[in-house]
Amino acid sequence: MKKRNLLALSIALMLMHSCQKEEPSTNVVADIPETSVEDTGKKTVLGKKLENPYSVANMRRAFIKLQEVSPEMDKKYKGLTFKDPMDIQTTDVYVKFWIENDEQQKLLLADSLNLSSVPMDVEIVEEGDYLPAEDSVNVASKWVYTSVPVDYKFHPEVKYQKIEDLFLPEPAHIEEEDGEDEEETTTVAGKTKVSKQFLFDLEDEALRLTGNYEDPEDDQYDNSQTERRKRRPQGYVKVKNTVTGRMDPVVGVKIKTRRWFKWAKGWTNSQGYYSVNRRYRRPVRYTVVFKNTRGFKVWRSIVSISSARYRAGRRSNKGHNMNFYTNNRAWSWATVNNATVKYLNYCTKFGVGKPHSNLRIVALGGTGPSAAPMLRRVWGIYGFTSRSKVKNFLAKANGISISLNTLAHMLKFIQPDLIIRAGGSKGTDRVFSVTFHELAHASHFKKVGSGYWIKYINYIITYGTFNSERRPYGDGHGHNHGVCALGEAWANHFGYTLVFEEFGNSNRIISKSGFENFDPIPRPSNTSIRGQGTPAVSWTGWIPGGIMLDLIDNNNDLVRSNYIDKASGYRHKNLYDALDRGVESPQQFRNQLLKENGNRDEKDVRDLFKAYYWD
């Protein structure tokens, strides 16, 4: 048992708390309605089919109606180039695609299409987090809805059906520049200098004829001039931090807005603020898509068809602010998102390699174990194609028991890299801790590759158990036990390091003295790695969890009887650099570390590994 300087620890703790203070928020978007998100995983409820005001047929009807009201349209709309209803031609097509796998979906997304699981001409009675079909393992494929330009080149490998020809007064896919509203004309359907006033009136008439027109409801529609004024939705997205009590910005997530076939998007910045790339004249539907600017995506379940989405429903076109609290499923997605962003930043700070940029992270609710199966990287490689093996691994590593049918669905659409339990009851520090740990595995994977990870997974499948004792890492014997020992030692060390970077001693995971107080035990042992207390005041196991901190710190600690830790002088970057492909045990890691660092402090390093029973 290691001895610690309790006085120094107490002073450090007091200093840490005295330095914490509330920081003023910046870039506040004023006069935007705000709601606290309180529901927990509601289903979206759909209603009746709506008559489509943007169909070519209905737009022609609207043109005829305008002619009846204003026979001299040329005078009313200066330079009008639409002379006859038949001048209104198809600009876009309302279609649905039959998606059978993730590759087909990626083809459509690469074409910058906005895909909706909900038909775009159906009433949404109650907005929820998902459609029932989205989480059904019996859905081998799915319909997705969108509009495409009339000259769109369809992919032969993706089945589709045309629903209706459209005339969109504004392009569905648009990047608006500031000041565009000041222009009186625009281009549409191949015609230039088309009066915007005419297009506004045409659209309004089509909405009236189909029963979709909205009467003025508040001060933003107090007269006809204001009614035509377009606004750019903006606002912020924040999540409750249970450690600090503050609302943290949700960083780098996508915000999508939609009104019929008009889409826009934006991304939250470091303050959680967003502004989408088009203006609207009327209220729109808001969706937070947990796809990050850094490249990774957060998914809501192992049987989801797409990344997690929080649908805020129909809100003002001025903008909408969203706050996520622990009693909402979006809290889990937002917290894992923020932990991942922080991890990538810490990698830069410590010189540690980042994981693949396009990680898929499943953030499940509730509590329980997490894992880094890296299935997108190992499925179908080096013979790891058995679904039963994946099923066995998830059962032992995560305690997730799923049918082969469910598994087939998961491998078809998701193939998650990380599976993280992130229920609101865990709190911010525990979710961050497990996310840091699994991302440390992902960084390790980036260096060693798929073949190495197959050994890791097969070790857990062969020797791990998930029962009342829960020993996913076995007792330290058997083929490839060194791979497991080294991988878990690294992930525990770097994960805990970042917990202290983020929360200091305010975390409920492990105390500073507990982090340094690791008691190694020889193999075989039923204890692979285990902490004592909450937060842990010590930890132990045959996996050498504390050895990497001992390589870094300058403490001369008693590791076990007759063994004093005198090793020092190494950094996190040195440790990560030595986690090379082919380094498959703590002993091989020791040798690689010494080789790459000029045998720095060699005797003390070798003695340290002996103290941990890895000589």
C-alpha positions as CSV (number, residue, x, y, z in Angstrom):
1,M,0.0,0.0,0.0
2,K,1.4,3.4,-1.0
3,K,1.7,6.2,1.5
4,R,0.7,9.7,0.5
5,N,1.3,13.2,1.9
6,L,-2.2,14.0,3.2
7,L,-1.3,17.6,4.1
8,A,-0.2,18.4,0.6
9,L,-3.3,16.7,-0.7
10,S,-5.5,18.8,1.5
11,I,-3.8,22.1,0.5
12,A,-4.2,21.2,-3.2
13,L,-7.9,20.4,-2.7
14,M,-8.5,23.7,-1.0
15,L,-6.7,25.6,-3.8
16,M,-8.6,23.8,-6.4
17,H,-12.0,24.7,-5.0
18,S,-11.0,28.3,-4.3
19,C,-10.1,28.7,-8.0
20,Q,-13.5,27.6,-9.4
21,K,-15.8,30.4,-10.3
22,E,-18.7,31.1,-12.6
23,E,-17.7,32.5,-15.9
24,P,-19.9,35.0,-17.7
25,S,-21.7,33.8,-20.8
26,T,-21.0,35.5,-24.1
27,N,-22.7,35.8,-27.5
28,V,-26.2,35.8,-25.8
29,V,-29.0,35.6,-28.4
30,A,-31.6,37.8,-26.9
31,D,-35.4,37.6,-27.3
32,I,-35.5,34.0,-28.3
33,P,-38.1,31.7,-26.5
34,E,-36.5,28.9,-24.4
35,T,-37.9,25.6,-23.2
36,S,-36.4,23.1,-20.8
37,V,-36.4,19.7,-22.4
38,E,-38.1,17.2,-20.0
39,D,-39.5,14.2,-21.9
40,T,-37.6,10.9,-22.0
41,G,-37.5,9.1,-25.3
42,K,-41.0,9.8,-26.8
43,K,-42.2,8.3,-30.0
44,T,-43.1,10.6,-32.8
45,V,-46.8,10.4,-33.6
46,L,-48.0,11.1,-37.1
47,G,-51.4,12.3,-38.3
48,K,-53.2,12.7,-41.5
49,K,-51.7,13.2,-45.0
50,L,-51.6,16.9,-46.0
51,E,-52.3,18.3,-49.4
52,N,-49.0,19.4,-50.9
53,P,-49.0,23.1,-51.7
54,Y,-45.8,22.9,-53.6
55,S,-47.0,20.4,-56.2
56,V,-46.8,21.7,-59.8
57,A,-50.6,21.2,-60.1
58,N,-51.3,23.3,-57.0
59,M,-48.9,26.0,-57.9
60,R,-50.6,26.3,-61.3
61,R,-53.9,26.6,-59.5
62,A,-52.5,29.3,-57.3
63,F,-51.2,31.2,-60.4
64,I,-54.7,31.1,-61.9
65,K,-56.2,32.5,-58.7
66,L,-53.7,35.3,-58.7
67,Q,-54.7,36.1,-62.2
68,E,-58.3,36.3,-61.2
69,V,-57.5,38.7,-58.3
70,S,-55.0,40.8,-60.3
71,P,-55.7,40.6,-64.1
72,E,-52.9,43.1,-64.8
73,M,-50.2,41.0,-63.1
74,D,-47.4,42.6,-65.3
75,K,-48.0,45.9,-63.7
76,K,-48.3,44.6,-60.2
77,Y,-45.1,42.5,-60.4
78,K,-42.6,44.5,-62.4
79,G,-40.7,42.4,-65.1
80,L,-42.9,39.3,-64.5
81,T,-41.6,36.5,-66.7
82,F,-44.4,34.0,-65.8
83,K,-47.2,34.7,-68.3
84,D,-49.2,31.5,-68.1
85,P,-49.9,28.7,-65.6
86,M,-48.0,26.4,-67.9
87,D,-44.8,28.5,-67.3
88,I,-44.7,26.9,-63.9
89,Q,-42.6,23.8,-64.5
90,T,-41.0,21.2,-62.3
91,T,-38.0,22.4,-60.3
92,D,-37.7,19.5,-57.9
93,V,-39.2,16.0,-57.4
94,Y,-40.6,14.7,-54.1
95,V,-39.2,11.1,-53.8
96,K,-38.7,8.3,-51.3
97,F,-35.7,6.0,-51.3
98,W,-35.6,2.4,-50.1
99,I,-32.5,2.1,-47.9
100,E,-31.2,-1.4,-47.4
101,N,-27.8,-0.7,-45.7
102,D,-25.5,2.0,-44.4
103,E,-23.6,2.2,-47.7
104,Q,-26.7,3.2,-49.6
105,Q,-27.5,5.8,-47.1
106,K,-24.0,7.3,-47.4
107,L,-24.4,7.5,-51.2
108,L,-27.4,9.8,-50.7
109,L,-25.8,11.9,-48.0
110,A,-22.8,12.4,-50.2
111,D,-25.2,14.1,-52.7
112,S,-26.1,16.6,-49.9
113,L,-29.6,15.3,-49.7
114,N,-31.6,16.0,-46.6
115,L,-33.3,12.7,-45.6
116,S,-36.4,12.4,-43.5
117,S,-37.8,9.3,-41.9
118,V,-41.1,11.2,-41.7
119,P,-43.0,11.8,-44.9
120,M,-42.8,15.5,-45.7
121,D,-46.5,15.9,-46.5
122,V,-47.9,14.3,-43.3
123,E,-49.1,16.0,-40.1
124,I,-46.9,15.6,-37.1
125,V,-49.3,15.3,-34.2
126,E,-46.7,14.9,-31.5
127,E,-42.9,15.4,-31.9
128,G,-40.7,12.7,-30.4
129,D,-37.2,11.5,-30.4
130,Y,-37.8,8.6,-32.8
131,L,-40.3,6.9,-35.0
132,P,-41.3,3.3,-33.9
133,A,-39.9,1.9,-37.2
134,E,-36.5,3.5,-36.6
135,D,-35.9,1.2,-33.6
136,S,-37.5,-2.0,-34.9
137,V,-35.1,-4.9,-35.6
138,N,-37.8,-6.3,-37.9
139,V,-37.2,-3.4,-40.3
140,A,-34.6,-4.8,-42.7
141,S,-34.8,-1.7,-44.8
142,K,-36.5,1.7,-44.6
143,W,-38.1,4.4,-46.7
144,V,-36.6,7.9,-46.4
145,Y,-38.1,11.0,-47.9
146,T,-36.7,14.1,-49.6
147,S,-36.8,16.3,-52.6
148,V,-34.2,16.2,-55.3
149,P,-33.5,18.7,-58.2
150,V,-35.3,17.8,-61.4
151,D,-32.0,16.9,-63.1
152,Y,-30.8,14.7,-60.2
153,K,-28.9,11.6,-61.2
154,F,-30.3,8.6,-59.3
155,H,-28.0,5.8,-58.1
156,P,-28.9,2.6,-59.8
157,E,-28.2,0.6,-56.7
158,V,-30.7,2.6,-54.6
159,K,-34.4,1.9,-55.2
160,Y,-36.7,4.9,-55.2
161,Q,-40.2,6.0,-56.1
162,K,-41.3,9.4,-57.4
163,I,-44.1,10.8,-55.3
164,E,-44.9,14.2,-56.9
165,D,-43.5,16.9,-59.2
166,L,-42.7,20.1,-57.3
167,F,-42.4,23.8,-58.0
168,L,-40.3,25.3,-55.2
169,P,-40.2,29.1,-55.3
170,E,-36.8,28.8,-53.4
171,P,-34.3,26.1,-54.0
172,A,-34.6,23.3,-51.3
173,H,-30.8,23.2,-50.9
174,I,-29.5,26.8,-50.4
175,E,-26.7,28.7,-48.9
176,E,-28.0,32.2,-48.2
177,E,-25.8,35.2,-47.9
178,D,-26.6,38.2,-45.7
179,G,-28.3,40.9,-47.6
180,E,-30.1,38.5,-50.0
181,D,-33.5,39.7,-48.8
182,E,-32.7,43.2,-50.1
183,E,-32.9,42.0,-53.6
184,E,-36.3,42.3,-55.3
185,T,-35.8,39.5,-57.9
186,T,-34.4,36.0,-58.0
187,T,-33.8,33.1,-60.3
188,V,-36.2,30.1,-60.4
189,A,-37.1,27.4,-62.9
190,G,-34.5,28.7,-65.4
191,K,-36.0,32.2,-65.4
192,T,-34.0,35.1,-64.2
193,K,-35.1,38.3,-62.5
194,V,-38.3,36.8,-61.2
195,S,-40.2,39.1,-58.8
196,K,-39.8,37.9,-55.2
197,Q,-43.1,39.6,-54.4
198,F,-44.8,37.4,-57.0
199,L,-43.2,34.2,-55.6
200,F,-44.3,35.2,-52.1
201,D,-47.9,35.8,-53.2
202,L,-47.9,32.6,-55.3
203,E,-46.7,30.5,-52.3
204,D,-49.2,32.1,-50.0
205,E,-52.0,31.4,-52.4
206,A,-51.0,27.8,-52.8
207,L,-50.9,27.4,-49.0
208,R,-54.5,28.9,-48.8
209,L,-55.8,26.6,-51.6
210,T,-54.5,23.5,-49.9
211,G,-55.6,24.5,-46.3
212,N,-52.0,25.0,-45.1
213,Y,-52.0,28.8,-44.8
214,E,-51.2,30.1,-41.3
215,D,-53.0,33.3,-40.2
216,P,-51.0,35.9,-38.2
217,E,-50.5,34.6,-34.7
218,D,-48.2,37.1,-32.9
219,D,-46.4,40.4,-33.3
220,Q,-44.1,39.1,-36.0
221,Y,-47.1,38.9,-38.3
222,D,-48.7,42.2,-37.4
223,N,-48.9,43.4,-41.0
224,S,-48.3,42.2,-44.6
225,Q,-44.9,43.8,-44.8
226,T,-43.7,42.1,-41.6
227,E,-45.3,38.9,-42.8
228,R,-43.0,38.8,-45.7
229,R,-39.9,39.5,-43.7
230,K,-37.7,36.4,-43.5
231,R,-35.7,35.5,-40.4
232,R,-32.7,33.3,-39.8
233,P,-33.2,30.8,-37.0
234,Q,-30.6,31.0,-34.3
235,G,-30.1,30.1,-30.7
236,Y,-28.1,27.9,-28.4
237,V,-28.0,24.3,-27.2
238,K,-26.8,23.5,-23.7
239,V,-26.6,20.5,-21.3
240,K,-26.7,20.3,-17.6
241,N,-23.3,19.6,-15.9
242,T,-24.1,17.8,-12.7
243,V,-20.7,18.5,-11.2
244,T,-20.5,22.3,-11.6
245,G,-24.3,22.8,-11.7
246,R,-23.9,25.0,-14.8
247,M,-25.4,24.6,-18.3
248,D,-22.5,23.7,-20.6
249,P,-22.6,24.5,-24.3
250,V,-23.2,21.5,-26.6
251,V,-20.2,21.9,-28.9
252,G,-20.1,21.1,-32.6
253,V,-23.5,19.5,-33.2
254,K,-25.7,20.0,-36.2
255,I,-28.9,21.9,-36.2
256,K,-31.4,21.3,-38.9
257,T,-34.6,23.3,-39.6
258,R,-37.3,22.4,-42.0
259,R,-40.6,23.8,-43.4
260,W,-42.1,21.6,-46.0
261,F,-39.3,21.1,-48.5
262,K,-37.1,24.0,-47.3
263,W,-34.2,22.8,-45.3
264,A,-31.4,24.7,-43.5
265,K,-28.5,23.7,-41.3
266,G,-26.0,25.2,-38.9
267,W,-23.5,24.0,-36.3
268,T,-23.1,25.0,-32.7
269,N,-19.8,26.7,-31.8
270,S,-17.7,26.5,-28.7
271,Q,-20.4,28.5,-26.8
272,G,-23.2,26.3,-28.1
273,Y,-24.6,28.9,-30.4
274,Y,-25.8,28.3,-33.9
275,S,-27.3,30.2,-36.9
276,V,-28.7,28.3,-39.9
277,N,-27.9,29.0,-43.5
278,R,-31.3,30.3,-44.8
279,R,-34.2,32.5,-43.7
280,Y,-37.8,31.6,-43.3
281,R,-41.0,33.6,-43.3
282,R,-42.9,31.3,-41.0
283,P,-42.2,28.9,-38.0
284,V,-40.0,25.9,-38.7
285,R,-39.3,22.5,-37.2
286,Y,-36.0,22.2,-35.3
287,T,-33.8,19.1,-34.9
288,V,-30.5,18.6,-33.1
289,V,-28.5,16.0,-35.0
290,F,-25.7,14.5,-32.9
291,K,-23.2,14.5,-35.8
292,N,-20.1,16.6,-34.8
293,T,-18.0,19.0,-36.8
294,R,-15.0,16.8,-35.6
295,G,-16.3,13.9,-37.7
296,F,-17.8,11.5,-35.1
297,K,-21.5,10.7,-34.6
298,V,-23.5,9.7,-31.5
299,W,-26.2,7.1,-31.9
300,R,-29.2,6.5,-29.6
301,S,-29.2,2.6,-29.7
302,I,-27.6,-0.4,-31.3
303,V,-30.6,-0.9,-33.6
304,S,-31.0,2.8,-34.7
305,I,-30.8,3.5,-38.4
306,S,-29.2,6.9,-38.1
307,S,-27.4,9.1,-35.6
308,A,-29.3,10.4,-32.5
309,R,-31.7,13.2,-33.0
310,Y,-33.6,15.5,-30.7
311,R,-36.7,16.9,-32.4
312,A,-37.8,20.2,-30.8
313,G,-40.9,20.5,-33.0
314,R,-42.4,23.6,-34.6
315,R,-40.9,26.8,-33.2
316,S,-40.5,30.5,-34.1
317,N,-38.5,31.3,-37.2
318,K,-36.6,33.8,-35.1
319,G,-34.8,30.9,-33.4
320,H,-35.0,28.5,-30.5
321,N,-32.9,27.7,-27.4
322,M,-32.7,24.1,-26.1
323,N,-31.5,23.0,-22.6
324,F,-31.0,19.3,-21.9
325,Y,-31.4,18.0,-18.3
326,T,-30.7,14.6,-16.9
327,N,-34.3,13.5,-17.2
328,N,-34.1,13.6,-21.0
329,R,-32.4,11.1,-23.3
330,A,-30.8,13.9,-25.2
331,W,-28.7,14.6,-22.1
332,S,-26.8,11.4,-22.6
333,W,-26.1,12.2,-26.3
334,A,-25.0,15.7,-25.5
335,T,-22.8,14.7,-22.6
336,V,-21.1,12.0,-24.6
337,N,-20.7,14.5,-27.4
338,N,-19.0,17.0,-25.1
339,A,-16.8,14.4,-23.5
340,T,-15.5,13.3,-26.9
341,V,-14.8,16.9,-27.9
342,K,-12.8,17.3,-24.7
343,Y,-11.0,14.1,-25.2
344,L,-9.8,15.2,-28.7
345,N,-8.6,18.4,-27.2
346,Y,-6.7,16.6,-24.4
347,C,-5.0,14.4,-27.0
348,T,-3.5,17.5,-28.5
349,K,-2.5,18.8,-25.1
350,F,-0.7,15.6,-24.1
351,G,0.7,14.6,-27.5
352,V,-1.5,11.4,-27.6
353,G,-2.8,10.2,-30.9
354,K,-6.4,10.8,-31.7
355,P,-8.8,8.0,-32.7
356,H,-10.3,7.7,-36.2
357,S,-12.2,10.9,-36.9
358,N,-15.4,9.2,-38.1
359,L,-16.1,7.2,-34.9
360,R,-19.6,5.9,-34.3
361,I,-20.5,6.1,-30.6
362,V,-23.6,4.5,-29.3
363,A,-24.7,6.3,-26.1
364,L,-27.2,4.1,-24.3
365,G,-29.3,5.2,-21.3
366,G,-29.2,3.6,-17.9
367,T,-26.1,2.2,-16.1
368,G,-23.8,-0.7,-16.7
369,P,-20.6,-1.5,-18.5
370,S,-19.3,0.0,-21.7
371,A,-16.9,-1.3,-24.4
372,A,-14.9,-0.4,-27.5
373,P,-15.6,-3.3,-30.0
374,M,-14.5,-1.1,-32.9
375,L,-16.9,-3.1,-35.1
376,R,-16.7,-0.8,-38.1
377,R,-12.9,-1.6,-38.2
378,V,-12.9,-5.3,-37.4
379,W,-16.1,-6.7,-38.9
380,G,-15.2,-8.9,-41.9
381,I,-11.4,-8.6,-41.3
382,Y,-9.0,-11.3,-40.4
383,G,-11.8,-13.9,-40.3
384,F,-13.9,-12.1,-37.6
385,T,-17.1,-12.6,-39.5
386,S,-19.0,-14.8,-37.0
387,R,-22.1,-13.1,-35.6
388,S,-22.1,-15.5,-32.7
389,K,-18.7,-14.2,-31.7
390,V,-19.9,-10.6,-31.7
391,K,-23.0,-11.6,-29.7
392,N,-20.7,-13.4,-27.2
393,F,-18.4,-10.4,-26.9
394,L,-21.2,-7.9,-26.3
395,A,-22.7,-10.2,-23.7
396,K,-19.4,-10.5,-21.8
397,A,-18.1,-6.9,-22.2
398,N,-21.4,-5.0,-21.9
399,G,-23.9,-7.5,-20.5
400,I,-26.0,-6.9,-23.6
401,S,-28.0,-9.9,-24.6
402,I,-29.4,-9.6,-28.2
403,S,-30.8,-11.9,-30.7
404,L,-28.9,-12.8,-33.9
405,N,-31.7,-10.9,-35.8
406,T,-31.0,-7.8,-33.8
407,L,-27.3,-8.3,-34.3
408,A,-27.7,-8.6,-38.1
409,H,-29.6,-5.3,-38.1
410,M,-26.8,-3.6,-36.0
411,L,-24.1,-4.8,-38.4
412,K,-26.1,-3.7,-41.4
413,F,-26.6,-0.1,-40.3
414,I,-24.3,0.8,-37.4
415,Q,-21.3,-1.4,-36.6
416,P,-20.5,0.8,-33.6
417,D,-17.0,1.6,-32.5
418,L,-17.9,2.4,-28.9
419,I,-20.9,1.5,-26.8
420,I,-21.2,3.8,-23.7
421,R,-23.7,3.6,-20.9
422,A,-24.6,7.2,-20.3
423,G,-27.8,7.4,-18.3
424,G,-28.6,10.7,-16.5
425,S,-28.3,9.0,-13.1
426,K,-24.6,8.5,-13.7
427,G,-23.9,12.2,-13.8
428,T,-21.5,14.2,-15.9
429,D,-18.3,13.0,-14.3
430,R,-19.1,9.3,-14.6
431,V,-20.2,9.6,-18.2
432,F,-17.1,11.6,-19.0
433,S,-14.9,9.0,-17.2
434,V,-16.2,6.0,-19.1
435,T,-16.1,8.0,-22.4
436,F,-12.5,9.0,-21.8
437,H,-11.7,5.3,-21.0
438,E,-13.3,3.9,-24.2
439,L,-11.8,6.7,-26.4
440,A,-8.4,5.8,-25.0
441,H,-9.0,2.3,-26.3
442,A,-9.9,3.9,-29.7
443,S,-6.6,5.9,-29.7
444,H,-4.8,2.6,-29.0
445,F,-6.7,0.9,-31.8
446,K,-5.7,3.6,-34.3
447,K,-2.0,2.6,-33.8
448,V,-2.3,-1.2,-33.6
449,G,-5.1,-2.0,-36.1
450,S,-7.7,-4.6,-36.6
451,G,-5.6,-7.8,-36.2
452,Y,-4.5,-6.7,-32.8
453,W,-8.0,-5.9,-31.7
454,I,-9.3,-9.3,-32.8
455,K,-6.9,-10.8,-30.3
456,Y,-8.2,-8.5,-27.6
457,I,-11.9,-9.4,-28.4
458,N,-11.2,-13.1,-28.7
459,Y,-9.4,-13.1,-25.3
460,I,-12.6,-11.6,-23.7
461,I,-14.8,-14.0,-25.5
462,T,-12.6,-17.0,-24.5
463,Y,-11.8,-16.2,-20.9
464,G,-14.2,-13.5,-19.7
465,T,-17.4,-14.2,-17.8
466,F,-20.5,-12.0,-17.1
467,N,-22.2,-13.2,-14.0
468,S,-22.6,-12.1,-10.4
469,E,-18.8,-11.6,-10.2
470,R,-18.5,-10.0,-13.7
471,R,-15.0,-10.8,-14.8
472,P,-14.9,-9.8,-18.5
473,Y,-11.1,-9.9,-18.4
474,G,-10.7,-13.4,-16.9
475,D,-8.1,-14.2,-14.3
476,G,-5.0,-13.2,-16.2
477,H,-4.1,-16.6,-17.8
478,G,-4.7,-17.8,-21.3
479,H,-3.7,-16.8,-24.8
480,N,-3.4,-13.0,-25.4
481,H,-3.8,-12.1,-21.7
482,G,-1.0,-9.6,-22.2
483,V,-2.9,-7.8,-24.9
484,C,-5.8,-7.3,-22.5
485,A,-3.5,-6.3,-19.6
486,L,-1.7,-3.7,-21.6
487,G,-4.8,-2.3,-23.2
488,E,-6.8,-1.9,-20.0
489,A,-3.8,-0.5,-18.1
490,W,-3.5,2.3,-20.7
491,A,-7.2,3.0,-20.9
492,N,-7.6,3.2,-17.1
493,H,-4.6,5.4,-16.7
494,F,-5.3,7.9,-19.5
495,G,-9.1,7.9,-18.7
496,Y,-8.4,8.7,-15.0
497,T,-5.8,11.3,-16.0
498,L,-8.4,13.2,-18.0
499,V,-11.0,12.9,-15.3
500,F,-8.6,14.9,-13.0
501,E,-7.9,17.3,-15.8
502,E,-11.6,18.0,-16.3
503,F,-13.0,17.8,-12.7
504,G,-10.1,17.7,-10.3
505,N,-11.0,16.2,-7.0
506,S,-14.6,17.2,-7.5
507,N,-15.1,13.9,-9.4
508,R,-16.9,11.0,-7.8
509,I,-14.7,8.4,-9.6
510,I,-11.4,8.3,-7.9
511,S,-9.5,10.5,-5.5
512,K,-6.1,11.9,-6.3
513,S,-4.4,9.8,-3.6
514,G,-6.5,6.8,-4.7
515,F,-5.2,7.2,-8.3
516,E,-1.6,6.8,-7.0
517,N,-2.6,4.0,-4.6
518,F,-2.6,0.9,-6.8
519,D,-1.9,-2.6,-5.3
520,P,-0.7,-5.1,-7.9
521,I,-1.6,-8.8,-7.4
522,P,-0.1,-11.8,-9.2
523,R,-1.9,-13.8,-11.8
524,P,-4.2,-15.8,-11.8
525,S,-6.7,-13.9,-9.8
526,N,-10.4,-13.3,-9.9
527,T,-9.7,-9.6,-9.5
528,S,-8.6,-8.1,-12.8
529,I,-9.0,-4.4,-11.8
530,R,-11.2,-3.0,-9.0
531,G,-11.5,0.2,-7.0
532,Q,-12.3,0.5,-3.4
533,G,-14.8,3.1,-2.2
534,T,-16.6,5.9,-4.0
535,P,-14.6,7.9,-5.0
536,A,-12.0,5.1,-5.0
537,V,-9.4,5.6,-2.4
538,S,-7.4,2.6,-3.8
539,W,-7.5,0.1,-6.7
540,T,-6.0,-3.2,-7.3
541,G,-5.8,-6.1,-9.8
542,W,-3.6,-8.3,-11.9
543,I,-4.0,-5.7,-14.7
544,P,-1.2,-3.2,-14.0
545,G,-3.4,-0.2,-13.8
546,G,-1.1,2.0,-11.8
547,I,2.1,1.3,-13.6
548,M,1.9,4.1,-16.1
549,L,1.4,6.8,-13.5
550,D,4.4,5.4,-11.7
551,L,6.5,5.9,-14.9
552,I,5.4,9.5,-15.0
553,D,5.4,10.8,-11.4
554,N,8.4,11.5,-9.2
555,N,7.2,9.8,-6.1
556,N,9.2,7.1,-4.4
557,D,6.3,4.9,-3.4
558,L,6.0,1.5,-1.8
559,V,4.4,-0.7,-4.6
560,R,4.5,-3.9,-2.6
561,S,6.8,-5.4,0.0
562,N,10.4,-4.8,-0.8
563,Y,9.6,-2.9,-4.0
564,I,9.9,0.9,-4.1
565,D,8.9,2.8,-7.2
566,K,11.8,5.0,-8.2
567,A,11.0,5.2,-12.0
568,S,10.2,8.7,-13.4
569,G,10.8,11.0,-16.2
570,Y,8.3,9.7,-18.8
571,R,5.3,11.6,-20.3
572,H,2.0,10.5,-21.6
573,K,3.3,11.0,-25.1
574,N,6.1,8.5,-24.5
575,L,3.7,6.0,-23.2
576,Y,1.4,6.3,-26.1
577,D,4.2,6.2,-28.6
578,A,5.3,2.8,-27.2
579,L,1.9,1.3,-27.8
580,D,2.9,0.0,-31.2
581,R,1.6,-2.8,-33.3
582,G,3.3,-6.0,-32.2
583,V,3.6,-4.7,-28.6
584,E,1.2,-7.2,-27.0
585,S,2.1,-7.5,-23.3
586,P,3.3,-5.2,-20.5
587,Q,6.9,-6.7,-20.9
588,Q,7.0,-5.8,-24.6
589,F,5.7,-2.4,-23.8
590,R,8.5,-1.9,-21.3
591,N,11.1,-2.9,-23.8
592,Q,9.6,-0.6,-26.5
593,L,9.4,2.3,-24.1
594,L,13.0,1.9,-23.1
595,K,14.1,1.5,-26.7
596,E,12.3,4.6,-27.9
597,N,13.6,6.7,-25.0
598,G,17.3,5.8,-24.9
599,N,16.9,3.4,-22.0
600,R,15.9,6.2,-19.7
601,D,16.1,5.2,-16.1
602,E,16.3,1.5,-17.2
603,K,17.0,-0.2,-13.9
604,D,14.2,1.6,-12.1
605,V,11.8,0.9,-15.0
606,R,12.6,-2.8,-15.0
607,D,12.3,-3.0,-11.2
608,L,8.9,-1.3,-11.4
609,F,7.6,-3.9,-13.8
610,K,8.9,-6.7,-11.5
611,A,6.9,-5.0,-8.7
612,Y,3.8,-5.3,-10.7
613,Y,4.5,-9.1,-11.4
614,W,5.3,-8.4,-15.1
615,D,9.0,-9.1,-15.2
